Structure formats: structure tokens, C-alpha cells
Amino acid sequence: SLYLDLARPAAERPTILTTEWNAFARTDVVEHPKFGALRKTSYPVYTNGSVPTNMLRVEADLRVRDPRSAAAPILKKGVFPPVCDFAFGLGANRRVLSIGPGGGMDVLLALLHGAEEVFGAELNPSILDIMRRYADFNGHLYERPDVHIVTAEGRSYVRQSRETFDLIYAALTQTVADNGATALMESYVFTVEGFKDYWNHLAAGGYLAVVTHEAALVDRLVGTAVAMLGAEGISEPEAVR
């Protein structure tokens, strides 16, 4: 999607601010005119030109400031999509794991909702380098002592972890595919076995929350979750509830 946007007329064309290459992917930090008045408040970070993650401007040093005390100007700008914010208000999410935290929106939302510790498994190693390079922009978010972000594949990280979490959160975590076929793709992250790994690492009353952008994929995810719960001895009506 980024490379198509670069072919647009000059007034609609994004500006690439930073590019990093590694063996995994090309990663670009972009200022995009489609963000309008927020174009300097939210920088999309693209992996191989697709699946952008948003890095937000935080006008405070979060190493020394409580995120909630610095939240008012962020919330006023309306940069948080309600669908992303919803999961963090479901319960007392003291310990949160983000699978693919990217530019930090998930981490910031968790902290704003009172999380005491936030963990993250980010597959693209360039993302962590970019977050350090843009630390003055993002408020040094990943340098907080209660934020633990590592380069790792999400499901593998969960399986090896000895921790339990009140919320395991995955927003648009998928293999890149712009042909509309993601509902048919196999995903190591969202298999029955993967869901069982997450189930086994939830604290009592904990949630797994998945944000996606395709109705067909929602159906598949629900079916996968019900199948996993059935294998755990939970009836289908109870699993659906």
C-alpha cells in the first residue's frame, strides 16, 4: 500500500522519513498526508510497504511521567481508534502482553488503562531500533521500567514464557497479504494450538483480544477459539459465551 501511495500526485504522496533494512524486511517511517491535521502526530511505520503500525507523538518523557498524567493532549487529538481501545477497558488488566506492539500504540493504551506491566513480542527487529531513534517523538515509551519489549515471534514467546497475563492483545497481527485472501491463509499465530498456548498463559478472568479488519477472518477466529475450548472439555454453547 505504501508503494502505491508513493505513485499518487505530489499533494497526496507520503514522505519517507527513515528507512531501515534487515534480513527480515524493509521498514519505513512515514509522514502521510492522509492523516491530515494529525500527520505530525502519528507516523505510520510500514514493514515491506504494508501493515503499518502507528507511532504516536507523546509530548512528555514517559521515563519520568505517569502516562495518565500526560494523556489529556493525546486523547484530545483523537488518535486512538475506539476498536483498539475497547479491549483494554474489559477488566483489571494489570499485566498485558502485546503480540506485535510495533510503534507502541498498544503499549500506550495499556498504560493509560492502568497496566502495571506491559510485555511485547515484536517480530521485526528494526522496529525496536526505530523506537529508540524516535524516542523524543514517542516519549521514550519503550524505555520505561514497566515496559518489556523484545524481538521475538509472538506465539513462540508465549509458549516459552512462565508469566500469565490479564490481557493478551494482537492487533492486525498477520502475514502480509494485500490480495484479500488473509481469511484463507494459514497463520502460525492463530491456529487451534496457538490459541491453546494463549489460553494456558491467561490469568484467572483474563482475555485474549484480536483486532482484525475482515469479517471472514473474524468468523474463522471465533471458530478456532471454539474448537480449542472444545478440546479443553468446554461445550460449544459455553465456549461461544
C-alpha positions in Angstrom: 0.0 0.0 0.0 2.9 2.4 0.7 4.4 1.9 -2.8 1.0 2.6 -4.4 0.7 5.8 -2.3 4.1 6.9 -3.5 2.8 7.0 -7.1 0.0 9.4 -6.1 0.0 13.2 -7.1 2.5 15.2 -5.0 -0.1 16.6 -2.6 -1.3 13.1 -1.7 2.1 11.5 -1.6 3.6 10.3 1.7 7.1 11.4 2.7 9.5 8.6 3.9 11.4 10.0 6.9 13.6 6.9 7.7 14.3 3.6 6.1 15.9 0.6 7.7 16.8 -2.8 6.1 17.5 -6.1 7.8 17.3 -9.7 6.8 13.6 -9.7 7.8 12.2 -6.7 5.9 12.5 -3.1 4.8 10.9 -0.8 7.4 9.9 2.8 6.6 8.8 5.6 8.9 6.4 7.8 7.0 4.7 11.2 7.3 1.4 10.7 5.5 -1.0 13.5 4.2 -4.0 11.2 4.6 -3.6 11.8 8.4 -4.5 15.4 7.8 -4.0 17.6 10.9 -2.5 14.6 12.6 0.2 14.0 10.1 2.9 15.1 12.5 1.2 13.5 15.5 1.0 9.9 14.2 3.8 8.4 12.0 2.8 5.1 10.3 5.7 2.6 10.3 5.5 0.2 7.3 7.0 -3.3 7.0 7.7 -4.1 3.4 5.4 -1.3 2.4 2.3 -2.8 4.1 0.7 -3.5 7.5 1.5 -0.1 9.0 1.8 0.4 12.8 1.3 3.8 14.3 3.9 5.6 16.4 2.3 8.5 18.3 3.8 11.8 19.4 3.9 12.0 23.2 4.7 15.4 24.5 6.2 14.1 27.7 9.1 12.0 28.9 7.4 8.8 29.9 10.5 7.6 31.7 9.7 10.0 34.5 6.0 10.9 33.9 2.9 8.8 34.6 1.3 8.2 31.2 -2.1 9.0 32.6 -1.0 12.5 33.6 0.3 13.0 30.1 -2.7 11.5 28.4 -5.0 14.6 28.0 -3.3 16.1 25.0 -3.0 12.7 23.3 -6.7 11.8 23.9 -7.9 15.2 22.8 -6.3 14.6 19.3 -8.5 11.5 18.8 -5.6 9.3 17.6 -6.9 6.1 19.3 -9.4 4.1 17.2 -12.2 3.0 19.6 -12.0 -0.6 18.4 -8.4 -0.7 19.6 -9.2 1.0 22.9 -12.1 -1.3 23.8 -10.2 -4.4 24.9 -8.1 -2.5 27.5 -11.3 -1.5 29.4 -12.7 -5.0 29.8 -11.2 -5.7 33.2 -8.3 -5.0 35.6 -5.6 -5.6 33.0 -2.6 -5.3 35.3 -0.3 -7.5 33.2 -0.6 -7.1 29.4 1.1 -8.8 26.6 1.0 -7.3 23.1 1.8 -9.6 20.2 3.4 -7.3 17.7 3.5 -4.0 19.6 5.0 -2.1 16.7 5.1 1.6 17.1 3.7 1.4 20.7 0.0 2.3 20.5 -1.0 -1.0 22.3 1.6 -0.3 25.0 0.4 3.3 25.5 -3.2 2.2 25.7 -2.4 -0.5 28.3 -0.5 2.1 30.4 -3.4 4.6 30.1 -5.8 2.0 31.4 -3.6 1.3 34.4 -1.5 -1.6 33.4 1.3 -2.3 35.9 3.5 -4.2 33.5 3.4 -4.4 29.7 5.2 -7.1 27.7 5.6 -7.2 24.0 7.0 -9.6 21.3 7.9 -7.7 18.2 9.0 -9.8 15.1 10.7 -7.0 13.2 14.0 -6.1 14.9 14.1 -2.7 13.0 11.0 -1.6 15.0 12.9 -1.5 18.3 15.8 0.4 16.6 13.3 2.9 15.2 11.6 3.4 18.6 14.9 4.2 20.1 15.8 6.6 17.3 12.5 8.4 17.6 12.4 8.3 21.4 12.0 12.0 21.8 8.9 11.7 19.5 7.3 8.7 21.2 8.1 9.9 24.8 10.8 7.2 25.4 7.9 4.8 25.7 9.9 1.6 25.4 12.5 2.8 28.0 10.0 2.7 30.9 11.0 0.1 33.6 7.5 -1.4 33.4 7.6 -1.9 29.7 9.4 -5.0 28.4 9.6 -5.3 24.6 11.8 -7.9 22.9 12.4 -9.1 19.4 10.6 -12.4 19.2 7.9 -14.3 17.3 4.7 -13.9 19.4 3.5 -17.4 19.8 6.9 -18.8 20.5 7.4 -16.0 23.1 4.2 -17.0 24.8 4.9 -20.7 24.8 8.3 -20.2 26.4 7.1 -17.6 29.0 6.5 -18.5 32.6 4.3 -15.5 33.0 0.5 -15.2 33.0 -1.3 -12.2 31.6 -4.6 -10.4 32.3 -4.8 -9.5 28.6 -3.1 -10.9 25.5 -3.6 -8.5 22.7 -3.0 -8.9 19.0 -4.0 -6.1 16.6 -3.7 -6.9 12.9 -1.1 -9.5 13.6 -0.8 -11.4 10.3 1.4 -12.4 7.4 1.4 -9.6 4.8 -1.1 -10.2 2.0 -2.9 -7.4 0.2 -4.9 -9.6 -2.1 -7.8 -10.0 0.3 -7.0 -13.7 0.9 -6.0 -13.4 4.6 -9.1 -15.3 5.8 -7.9 -18.3 3.9 -4.2 -18.2 5.0 -2.7 -20.4 7.5 -1.2 -18.5 10.4 1.1 -19.8 13.0 -0.2 -17.2 15.4 -3.9 -18.1 15.1 -4.1 -21.9 15.0 -6.0 -24.1 17.5 -2.6 -24.9 19.0 -1.7 -21.2 19.1 -5.0 -20.4 20.9 -4.3 -23.1 23.4 -0.9 -21.5 24.2 -2.6 -18.2 24.9 -5.3 -19.9 27.0 -2.6 -21.5 29.1 -1.0 -18.2 29.8 -4.1 -16.2 30.8 -4.5 -15.3 34.4 -7.9 -16.1 36.0 -10.5 -14.0 34.3 -8.0 -13.0 31.6 -8.8 -12.1 28.0 -7.4 -12.8 24.5 -8.3 -9.9 22.2 -7.7 -9.9 18.5 -8.3 -6.9 16.2 -8.7 -7.7 12.5 -10.2 -5.9 9.5 -12.0 -8.7 7.7 -15.4 -10.2 8.6 -14.4 -13.6 7.2 -11.4 -13.7 9.4 -13.5 -12.9 12.5 -15.6 -15.9 11.7 -12.5 -18.1 11.4 -11.0 -16.8 14.6 -14.2 -17.5 16.5 -14.4 -21.0 15.1 -10.8 -21.6 16.0 -11.4 -20.4 19.6 -14.5 -22.6 20.0 -12.6 -25.6 18.6 -9.8 -25.0 21.1 -12.2 -24.7 24.0 -14.0 -27.8 22.9 -10.7 -29.7 23.1 -10.4 -28.4 26.7 -13.8 -30.0 27.5 -15.9 -26.9 27.3 -19.2 -27.3 25.5 -19.9 -25.3 22.3 -22.7 -23.1 23.8 -20.5 -22.4 26.8 -17.5 -21.7 24.6 -19.4 -19.3 22.4 -20.5 -17.4 25.6 
